[in-house]
Amino acid sequence: MTSKTNALIYFLAFTSGFSIMGIELLGGRILAPFFGSSVHIWGSIITVFMLSLSFGYLIGGKLSTKNASLTRYGLIFIFASITVLPVALFSQPIMEFIFTRVEDSRYGSLLASTALFFIPTIILGMISPYSVRLLVTDSEKSGQVAGILYFVSTLGSALGTIITSFYMVLAFEVNNIIIGFSLTLGILGVLAIAVHKSLASVPSTPSQLAVK
C-alpha cells in the first residue's frame, strides 16, 4: 500500500469521526422541539450512539477479514451516506409519530433516537476496524497502526464536536448540515473506489496487494 493510499484512509477515518460526533450533536437539536433537551434526552442519544458504534465495530471487524479492499471500504461510506440522508428528510414526521404515541419523554426520546440514528451509526462504526485492516501490512506494527488510526479518528470526533456546536449550527439549518455530512460521506466513498480502480489499472506490487 502506498503512502498516499495510507493518507487517504487516515483522512477518511478522520472524516468519519468528525461526522459521527457532528450528527450526534445535531441529534439533540432534532429531538428538542418534541422531547426537550434535559439530561435523559441526551442519555437516550448517547446510549443509542454508543450501542450502535459497538455493533458497527463488531460487524466492521468481521467484514474486514473477507477480501478487504478500498472498493468495499468506499461502499461503507456510500451506504453510510444513504442512511444518514433520511435523518434530514424524514425526522419531522418520525418525531411527530413517536411523540403522539409515547407519553413518557424518556422512552419516546430513546425510541426516536433509535429510529433515526441506529442504522447509520452502525455503518459509520464499521469504518474504524476496516481502516485498521487496510492499513496493517505488518502484524508487528498492528498496535502502532491501530493507535495512530484511533488518534486520527478521535481527533476528527473532537473537531466535529467543536466545529458543529460552535460554528455550523450558527450558520446553517440543522437539516442542511445533515445533508452536508451525507454528501461528504458519499463523495469520499466514491473517491476510495476511484483510487482502488486506479491502483488496479497498474501492475501489482507486493505493497499494493493489501488493497486489492
Secondary structure, 3 states (H helix, E strand, C coil): CCHHHHHHHHHHHHHHHHHHHHHHHHHHHHHHHHHCCCHHHHHHHHHHHHHHHHHHHHHHHHHCCCCCCHHHHHHHHHHHHHHHHHHHHHHHHHHHHHHCCCCCHHHHHHHHHHHHHHHHHHHHHCHHHHHHHHHCCCHHHHHHHHHHHHHHHHHHHHHHHHHHHHHHHHHCCHHHHHHHHHHHHHHHHHHHHHHHHHHHCCCCCHHHHHHC
